[in-house]
Amino acid sequence: MNFYLGGFGGWDGSDFLDTGGYKLYFKQSELADPGPSKIFVFLDMRSDSIDIGNFAPRMSGWPNQPGLYGLYDLPGFYHHFACGFSFADGHSETHRWRDSRTTPPLQENQNVSDQYDSPKNPDVAWLQDHATRPKN
């Protein structure tokens, strides 16, 4: 589940994640910016990246400093290097990853690191754009 839909029980995790400057959504009405069709709720997540029950997009560099892009968690790629997403308005779609750094080889029976620098990765930009918005 998208971390920005409630965070860690209402806490933004900013003590150890780059999440403090971004909205946590708690009610459907709060999704007006950017709209519920733009914010994902669930996704296919890689089995070796599941650790604390959510998917936290790393927001560093969003929207105009792509040299700072990276990932905390890794999305699934089980559908020919694509991932299934459901959105807050109820629709779903499959998104195909374009950068191989988003889909490193699966580590069977292990957990992968939660810190991946991935400068200028268009997949990170897509995840960021569909996760949250800056706090006003």
Helices and strands as residue ranges (DSSP letters): G 28-32, E 40-43, G 66-68, E 70-71, E 82-87, E 92-96, G 100-102, E 116-117, H 122-129
